[in-house]
Amino acid sequence: MEEILRWAILLENNKGKYPILAEVARDFLAIHVSTVASKSTFSTGGRHFSTHRNRLHENTVKALMCTQNWYWTEIRDHEPLKRFVEQIMNAEGVEDPDD
């Protein structure tokens, strides 16, 4: 956890030099406060995922929703984002719903 915090501080201090990476880190490292039970988080999941995709891990769902948000904003055409999406898709531990 300390390494992540040091990395976040480093990015915050260098956000002018690495604006896209700093934005990605801010979204991923932010602690979202919620009083909603985690199970109810996916109660509207049918709007986002079919029943075929209901086996995705919670962290994968969050990453996909965040990536979708970035994709539909003005940073969609940035090469760093395209590479980041490719890394997510090729990452170890990403569940394949067909398995």
N, C-alpha and C positions, 0 to 999 in steps of 0.2 A: 504494500500500500504506500509506503514511503517513496518508493521509486516512481510510482504514478504521480504522486503529489509533486515531487521534484520536477518531473517531466512537464506537468501542467504549469508549474511556475515558470520554467524555462520557456515554454511556448508563449505564455502571457507576456513575458519580458521581451520576446522577439516577434510579437505578432505583426509588427510592421514589415519584418523580413519574410515571414512565412504566414501570410494572412489566411490562406485556405486551410493549411494544416492547423492553425490556431482555432479556426471556426469549427473544424471537424472535432478537435480535442474538446472544445467547449461543450459541444453537443453530447459527446460520448462520456465525458467526465463529470458532467453536471449531475447533481443529485436531485431527482425529481421528487417533490413532496406530494404525497397522496394519502387521503384517508380512506380510499376505496380499497377493498380487499383485492388481493392479486387475482383471485379467480374471476371476480367481476370485471377485471380489466379486459378480459376476452369475451365478455358477454355480447359485445357488438362485433365480434370477430367475423361473423358471416358477411359483413360489409366489406371486409378487407381480404379475407381468406375463405376459400371454399372448404367444404368438409374434407377434401383431399389434402389440404394443407394444414389441417389442425394438429399435426404431430410436430410442428416446428417448436423448438425450444424458445422460451420467453425472450432470451437475449437475442436470438436470431430474428424474432419478430420485431423487436425494438430496432435492431440494426437495419432491417429492411424498410421499416416505416421511416426512419431517419433518412436513409439513402433516397427513398422516394421523394421526401420533402426537398432534399437538396437538388434532386434531379429536376424538379418542376420549378425551381427558382432560377435566378439569373446566373448561378454558378454552374449550370448544367454543362456548358461547353468547355469547361476548364479541364485541361489534361490531367492535373493531379486528381480530380474527382473521378475521372474515367479510370485511371490506374487504381484508385482506391476501391472502386466498385469491382474491378477485376480481381483484386486481392481478396475481397470479401467472398466472391464467388468461388475462388480457388482455395480458401482457407480450410485448414484441417478442422474437423468438428462441425462443419456446416452440414446439417442433416439433409439427406436426400429423401424426399417424400415417397419416392418410388421403391425404396428399400423396405 
